[in-house]
Amino acid sequence: MAKNQDGITIHTRHHQHGLVEIRARMLVVTRYAAFMALLEDSQNLPNWIDNVSSSRVLKQLSPNENIVYTRFRAPWPVQDRDMVTYSRFDQPPGALVLTIEDAPDAYPPQPGYIRIKAVKATWTLAKLTNGLTHIEYIAFADPGGNLPGWMANQLSVSSAFNTFQGLREQLPEYQNRVHSQVRE
């Protein structure tokens, strides 16, 4: 276990090239529609996803599929990063699952940014019988460039923790939102 604090647990496991995959989990009171509304509010993403400076949907492929461009601030002396992803959400019985994969060819490289590669992430939400919702995030990404593996791994843990704190803080504001594609 890499971190266990404030009801948020973060685990890591070795993946490739000395980098780690992250698994973050927590329990919150939320609706699936609130989570999706928060995630789709690209103007608000910098307020809760750690180090995001901006994000926008480049193309909506279907009501539950998007191509998204996201920029990240990096701590000095590291160069800022960006990524282009394909995201899709589904609702198997008793859950909501959002999968994210890199889609670098969907948008050209931008000057001043290093492209994050090999992005693969899954958000899984499951309602429990006690009224809480279990949120799990499993992710791997190669930050690209010359970022040392130890630094990338340390940033992955702190970023996941900060993002989950931000998620928990922001979700109450979205509880009354409706999402046409989400079943509660």
N, C-alpha and C positions, 0 to 999 in steps of 0.2 A: 504494500500500500504506500503510495507516494504522499498522500495527504488525507486527513480525516478531520474536518473542522466545520463547525456550524451546520451539521447535518448534511454536509457535502463530502462524498468520498471520491477520491481520485486514485485509480490504479494505473500502472504502466506495465507494458511488456515490450521486450525487444522486438523490433520489426526488421528493418533492413538498414544497411550502411551505418550502423551504430545509433540509429534513431529509434524512438519509442512510439508505440501506439498508446493512446489515452483512452481510459474508460472512466467517465464521471457519472455519478448518480446522486439523486436526492429525491425526497418526497415533498410534495407541495399540494395545496388545495388549488386546483385549476380545472378549467374545461379545455377540451381539445381545441375548440374554436378560438379560445383566448390565446393559446400557444401559437396557432397558425397565424392569427391576426398580428401578433407581436412579431413573429418571424418575417411576415410579409410587409411590415412597416419599415421600409428601407431607410426612411429619414431618421428613424429612432434607433437603428442598429448601433451607431456609434455610442449610444448611451448605455448599452449593456453588453455588447460583444467586445471583449477586451481587445484593444489596439485597432479596432476598425475605425478608419477615418471617413469612409464613404462606401455605399453599396447601391446598386441599382439593377433592376431587371432589364436585361438586354432584349430578351424575347420571351414571350409567353407561348409555349408550344401547345399547351392544353390547359384546362382549368386547374390541373394539379402538377404541371411540369413547367419549369422555367430554366432559362439560361441567365445566370447572374454574374455580374462583375463586382468584385469587392477589393478595396484598397486597405492596406494595413500600415499603421505607423510602426516603425521599429525603433528600439532604443539606440541612442548613439553608442558606438559608431556604425551600427548596422544600417544597411540601406533599406528603405521602405519596400514592402512587398505588395503584390497584387495576385489575384487568382480569378479564373473564369470557371464557373461550375455549372453542371447540370443538376437540377434538383427535382425530385418527384416524391409526392406523398401518397400513401395508400392507407386503407383502414382494414386490416385483417380483423377477424372477430376479437373484440375486447381491447383493441390497441389503435394507435396511430403511429405510423412509421414514415419518417422522412429520410430518404437516401440522397446523398450528395456525392458527386464524382467530378473530377476535373474534366474540363472541356476546353483546353487551351486554344484549339483551332477556331473557336467560335468568336474570338476577339483578338485583334493583333496586339503584340507586345507594346507596352507604353514606355516612353522615355522616362528615366528616373526611377523605374520600378523593376524589381527582380520577380519573375513569375514563380509562384508556388506551384510545385508539381506533385504528381501522384496523390492527389487529394481523394480520400475515400472516407466518408463519414456517415453515420446513421444516428438519428434521433429516434428513440422509441419511447412512447408514452403509454402507460397502462393504468387504468383506474383500478383501485383496490376497494375492497368491501368496506373499509373504514372511512371512505370519503376522500382519501388522499389519492394523488396521482404519482406514480413512480416515473421519473424522467431519467433516461439513460442516454448518454452520448458516447459513442465509440468513434474515434477518429485517428487517422494517420495522414500526414502531409510532409512532403519534402520541401523545406523552405527555400531550396535553391541557393545559388551563390556560394560564398566561402564561409558560411556560418558554421562554427565548430559544433559537432554533434552534442557535446555536453551542454552548450549554451542553448541550442534548439530544444533539447529535452527539458531543461530547467524552465525555459519560457513556455513550453507546452503545458506543464503542470500548473504554473502560476496563471497562465492565460485561461485554462479550463476552469480553474477555481474562481477567478474573477468574473468570468462569463456566467457561471452558475449563480454567483451572488447577484449579478445584475439581472439575470433572468428572474430570480425569486423576487427582486425588488420591483420589476416592471410588470409582471403578470397581473397583479391586482387591478391595474389600470385598464386591462383588456377583457375582464371577465364578462362584460355585457356586449362584447362584439359578437357579430354573427359571421359565419363563413359558409358560403353557399355549398361548398363541397365537403364539409365536415359533418359527420354524424356523431352525436354525443352518445 
